[in-house]
Amino acid sequence: MDRYMKYVVMKLGSTVEEVPILFPKHINHSDIDFSRSGPAGTPVGAGNVEIYSKDGKVKVSAYGKSVSLGVDSRPEDEGLIDRMVNPPSIFGD
């Protein structure tokens, strides 16, 4: 996986659930057909993300915006992406 990627956070339908979608940086945000990748939703956050290792842990840094979608990154996007790449253990450790 490339260290630098793009992302979009989708708000799913009429729910409050927001889901990050990561994809290669050479693809435009507007080129992703979100209606075919899962439940229809609305992009609420978008930009670029760097995924890196620091002190033995996987870290993320979300920044920027999607010009093609007209959507900015948001402070909460980083937390959503972090939980995706560092899921909680089912074993409680």
SVG drawing of the C-alpha trace seen along z (x, -y; Angstrom):
<svg xmlns="http://www.w3.org/2000/svg" viewBox="-33 -23 42 35">
<polyline fill="none" stroke="black" stroke-width="0.4" points="0.0,0.0 1.2,-3.5 1.9,-5.7 0.0,-8.6 -3.6,-8.0 -6.9,-9.9 -10.1,-9.4 -13.7,-10.2 -15.9,-9.9 -19.5,-9.0 -22.5,-9.6 -24.7,-6.5 -28.3,-7.2 -30.4,-8.6 -28.2,-7.2 -25.6,-9.0 -22.9,-6.4 -19.9,-7.8 -17.5,-5.4 -14.1,-6.3 -13.1,-5.0 -9.4,-5.0 -8.1,-4.8 -4.9,-5.4 -3.7,-9.0 -3.6,-8.9 -7.5,-8.6 -9.6,-11.7 -12.1,-11.8 -14.9,-12.4 -13.9,-9.3 -15.0,-7.0 -18.6,-5.7 -19.7,-5.6 -23.2,-4.3 -21.6,-1.0 -19.2,-0.7 -21.8,-0.3 -24.9,-2.0 -25.8,-5.3 -24.5,-8.2 -23.3,-11.7 -19.6,-12.7 -19.1,-14.7 -15.3,-14.8 -12.6,-14.3 -8.9,-14.9 -5.6,-13.2 -4.2,-10.9 -0.7,-9.8 -0.3,-6.5 2.9,-5.9 4.6,-4.2 5.7,-6.0 6.9,-4.4 5.8,-1.0 2.2,-2.2 0.3,-2.9 -0.6,-6.6 -2.7,-8.6 -2.7,-12.3 -5.7,-13.5 -5.5,-16.9 -6.5,-18.9 -9.7,-18.8 -11.3,-17.4 -11.6,-20.1 -13.5,-17.7 -16.2,-17.0 -16.1,-20.4 -15.6,-18.8 -13.0,-19.7 -11.3,-17.4 -12.6,-17.6 -10.8,-17.2 -12.9,-14.1 -11.9,-12.3 -8.5,-11.4 -10.2,-9.6 -12.5,-7.6 -9.5,-6.6 -7.4,-5.8 -10.1,-3.4 -10.2,-1.7 -6.5,-1.0 -6.1,-0.3 -9.3,1.6 -9.9,2.4 -8.9,5.9 -11.7,8.4 -9.6,9.8 -9.5,6.7 -5.8,6.2"/>
</svg>
